[in-house]
């Protein structure tokens, strides 16, 4: 079977990519989804707050997903659900298996990787203590409660203040559970400020920053956990322990881009994001292989995921039409002081690009700073920010008139306001 564009993943990134590929001239498009339905993680996110950027209205996760699903179903785009990708080669040969077709080999002119991300588990962070039931990731708990109809516990502590953990603190409270605390190792929250306000403060749920779980007790079911304060080197401060009786511990301790397939193809990964290195077209280090969404880096807003998918789909369509017109310049983006990572990590400067969006996360909480773009010692652009935090993605736009003047790699960093 031969296709122009094959999209791996039917979540928000993959759906937006497939739609954009079709709208930009790709004729034969296939979406491969391993689940029974399209929409990805959005189907279990029944809270609102989605779509403010993309649709200019507030939607729930399933409502947001349905907008894209309906638009895809109106187009001649083929979809294979319950389909697992077994192997991909750099020659764009994809091996898949599903209950209907059995084993298939698919050829593509361009591939878009949109596999999303997965949660870190207890084993990844080595929590000490017993091994009872009642310890699960916040995303797994969200699926049990919102989609399967099972209540996972009555007395809950949440480790990690990522957005999923914050949202589940509210969700468990609304379902009648007692959420005793949210515990965060870092001195700042990993979630959006609005989620801290709406999910914790509005329900009087305490947030313990610079704390972690030091012990777990329980035979068959979790009975109690102990938390303690940590110093600036993340070492436990003796005497600061607090013990909570609880039957459930939810883990919201980070998300990891799902990149086993990317490694298999030979795509170069960024050690900071754990996702592929991409340029402004979302093309990876392997020509004709594009990536978008949480497989590239973990986003805080699904609207940005969709926008990134649209960019990947558009450029995949242009790639197969051989409409990439590259300039004779290639620019690397260097992470300077205060910047944890940027996406894209490099610029190939296609003729078709007027302005370039650069997304980034900072490494600490900052007040009244500037995000500065420099080439050598020459300051090209400056963006004032009253508040910067690692849990909130930042976006800057580099205009084409600035890019034309660049002679060498650029550095993005956090600096003082002049």
N, C-alpha and C positions, 0 to 999 in steps of 0.2 A: 504494500500500500504506500502510495506516494502523496505527500502534502507539501504545500508551500510553507506553511507555518504550523508547527506543533507547539501547543502551550501545555506545560506540565503543571497541573494544579488548577482547580476550578473555584478558588476563593476569590476575594475582591480584586487581587492583583491580576490573576489569570483571566478573569472575565473581562476586565477593562482592557487588558492586552489584546485578547482575541477580537473584541469589538473594534478597537483602534486599528488592528492589522487589516480587518476587512474594509473599514472605511478609507484606508489608505492604499487599497488596490490589491491586497493579497486575495487570491481566488479560493484556494482550497485550504481550509483551516480546521484543525482538530484540537479539541480540549480533552485532556486525559485527567480524570479525577478518581482518586482511590476510594472515596466515600460513596455512599448511596445517593447523595444529593449534592448539588452545587451550593456555593455560598461560603464554604469553609467555616472558620471559627465564628463567623457572624451569626450563624444559625442558633448558637447557644447564648449569644449576648442579647438578652431580651430587654435590657435597659435602654433608655434613649440617650441621645447625645451624639449620634452619628449623622453625617450628611450636611453639617452646617456650611462647610466650604463647597462641597460638590453640588448639592441640591438646594442650598439656601434655606433649608428647613431641618427641624430636629426629627430624626427617625430612630427607631429601634434597629438593632443589628439585622434581624430577619427582614425588616422592611427595606433597609438599605440594599441587602443582597438581592431581594426580589426585583428591585428596579433594574439591576443589571441582568438578572436571569431572564426577565421578560424581554429585554432588548436583544439578548443573545438568541432567544428562541424565535424571534422574528427574522433572523438572518440565516443564510445557508451555511451555518457553522456546525460541523459534526461534533458530537459529544460522546465520549465513552466513559461511563461511570463504573464504579467498582472495578477499576482497572489499575493494576499495580505495574509500575515501570521496574523492570528487572535490570536493565543495562542500557547505557547510552555510549556510543563511540564518538570520537572527535570528527568522524565522517558523517555524523548526524543520523546514524542508524539506531533506532530505538526498539528494544525488545520489551514487550508487555504481555501480561496475562490477565484474563478475566473469565467469569463463569459462562459468558455467551460465546465468545470467539475462541476461547482457549488461548494458545500461544500465538502471538502475532509479531511480525517484524515490520516496522514502519520507517520509511525514509522521509526526511524533511530537508527543505532548503534552508530553513532557519528554525531554531528552537528557542522558546522563551521559558526560562526556569522560574516557576512561581509556586514553589512547594511550601512556602510559609516557614514557621518556626515551631519549636517544641519547648516544653518546660524543663527546667532543671529539677532533678528529683533529690530525695534525701541522700541517696548514694553519692551525688555530686558534691555535697557540702559536708558530709561526714558528721552528722549530728550524733553526739554520744548518747549512750543509754540503752534502754531495752528496745525490743523490736515488736511492739504490739500493733494491732490493727488500729485504725483511726487517724493514721498519718497519710495524707494524700495531697497532691498538688491542687492549687486553687482552681486551675482550669478543669481538672477532672471533677472536682466538687461542683463546679458551675454546670458541667454537662449532666451530672447526676440529678441535680436539683431542677434545672431549667428544662431539660429534655427528657430525662428518664423518669422523673417524678419521685425520686428518692431523697429523703432528708439524710444528710451525712453525719449529723451530730447535733447535740443540744448545748454543750458547753465548749466554746471554741476559742482557740488562740491562733493568730495568724502570724507567721514569720515572713517578713519581707513586705515592703510597702510599695511594690509595683502596682500598676493600675488594676490588674486582675485581683490582687489581694485586697485592695481598697474596696473595689466593687463587691467582692464576695463578703466583706465585713458588713456592708449594708444589706446585701441579699439575705444572708443568714439571719440577721436581726429581723428583717421583715417576715421571714418564715418562722419566727418564734424562738430562735436560738439565742443564747446569751454569748455575745462576743466579748471576751474579757479584756483583750488587748491586741494591738498590732505592734509587732516588735521589728525594729529595723537596725541592722548592723552599722550602716553608715550614719554620719551625723546629719544627713538630709534624706528626705523621702525620695524614692525612685519613681513616684507617680505624679500625675498632673495635679496642680494646686487645686483645681476645681473638684477633683475627686477626694482630696483630703478634706475639703470643706463639706461637700455633699454626702460623703460616705462615712466619715468619722466624726467630725465636729457636730454635724446635725443630729447625730445619734449618741453623742457623749461617749464615744469609744476612745479610750486613751491610746496615744501613739508614743511608744518608747524608742527614741532615737539613740544611736550608739549603744544598743543592747543586742544580745543574741541568746539563743537557747543553749544552755549548758548541760541539761540532763533531761532524759525522758524516762518516765516510770510507767509500768503497766505490764500485766501478764498477758491475758488474751486481748483486752481492749485498753487503750490509753487511759491512764488514771490521773496523771499530773505531769506538768513540765516545770522546769526551773529556768528562769532567765537571769542574766546578769549584765551589768554595765561593762563596756569596754573602753580602753583609753585610745589615744590618737593612733597607736600602733596596733589596735584591735586585739590587745591583750586583755583578758578578763580581770576586772578589779574585784579582788576578794572582799567579801562583806557586803556586796551590792546585790546579792541574790534575792529574787522574789519567786515564790512557788505558787502556781495556779493549779487548782483542781479542774481538769477538763477531760473530755472524752474525744476531742478532735483537735488535730494540729494541721492547719492548711499552710502549704508552702508556696510563697510567691517570691522566689529567689532568683528570678532571671529567666530569660528566654534565649534560646540558641537557634540561629538560622539552620534550617534542615538542608545540609549541603553534602550528603553522601553521594548523590548523583553528580553534583558539581565536581567533586574530587575525582570521581570515576572518569569524567570526560577529560580531566586535566586542567580544569579552570583554576587560575591562581586565586587564592583566598587572602583576605585581609585579616591579620591576626587580631586586630582591634575589634572588628565587627563580626568576625567569624563567617562573613559572607564574601561573595566574589568581589574582586577589584573590577570596577566598571568605569567607563568614560561617560560623557554627558549624554550619549545615545542609549545608555544602559547595556552596551555591548561588553562582554567579558574579555578575558585574554585570549579566548578561542574565537576566531572569526565566525560570525553567524550564530553564535550562542549568546543570547541576551538573558538578563535576569532582572526581576523587579519585585517590590514588596518586601515582606519580612524575611525572605530568603537572602536578601542583600544586607539589610540591617533592620533592627527592630524599631518599628514606628510607634508613635503614640496616638496618631489619628488615622483612621481608615481612609479618609479623604486623600491624604498624601499617598497612601498605598495605591489608590485608584489612579491618581495623577501619574505616578511612576509607571504603573502598568500601561497607561495610554502612551507614554513616551516610548516604552519598550516595544509595544505593538506597532506604533507608527514607524519606528526605525527598522524593525524586522521586515516590514513590508517594503521599505525603501532598499534594504539590503538585497532582497531577492530580485528587485528590479535593477540592481546595480546602480542606484542613484546616490550612493555615498560619494561626495566630492570632498576629499580631504585636502586641507591646506598643508603647507610644508612645515608646520609647527606642531610640536607635541609638548604639552605642559603638564608637569606633575604638581599636585596640590600637597604642600607640606603642612603638617599639623604643628602649629606653634604653641606658645604658652597658653594654657587654659583650654585647649581644644583636644577632645578625646579622639574624634574621628570626623572625617568629611565623606560625603557621597555626592557626586562622583569623586574618585581619588585622582583622576587625571582628566585632561581635556584634549580631544583630538582635533577640535576646531573645524567642524564641518561647515561648508559654505551655507547650508540651510539654517544654521543656528544664529539667531540675532542676539538673544540674551540667554544666559545660562543660570539655572537655579542650582544652588549648592546648599545641601542640608548638612547639619552638623549637630553634635552634642558636646557640651562643655564638660569639664572634669570636676567642677565644684560649683557651689552656689556663689554668685557674684551680684553685687548691687552697683548700679550706676557705672557701667563699663562700656567699652567700645569693642565691636568685632572689626578687626582691621585686616585688609587684604594688602600684602606687600610683595613687591618684586625686588629682591635684594634689600636695599635700604630705602627704596622708593615706595612711599605710601600711596596706593592706588585708590582705595575706597575705605570708608569708615561708616559703621552703622552703630548708632548709640542704642544701648539697651538698659532700661532701668532695672531689669531683673533677668538673671540667667540661672538655670538650674539643670543638672544632668537628666532629670526626668522629663524635661520638655525640649523637644527638638527645635532647633533654630533654622531659619531659612534666610539666605541672602541671594540677591540677584546681581550677577556680574554682567554689565551691558557690553554689547559687541564692540562699542567704540573704545572701551577700556581694554578688551582682549586684543584688539589690533595693535595696541601699544606695547604689549607684554613681550619682553625679550628674555626668556628664561622661566624657571619654575616660580610659582607663587607660594607664599606662606600666609596662612590665616591664623590669627591669634587674638587673644583677649588682652586689651590694653586699658590704661586709665583714660578717663575723659579729660580732654585738654582744657 
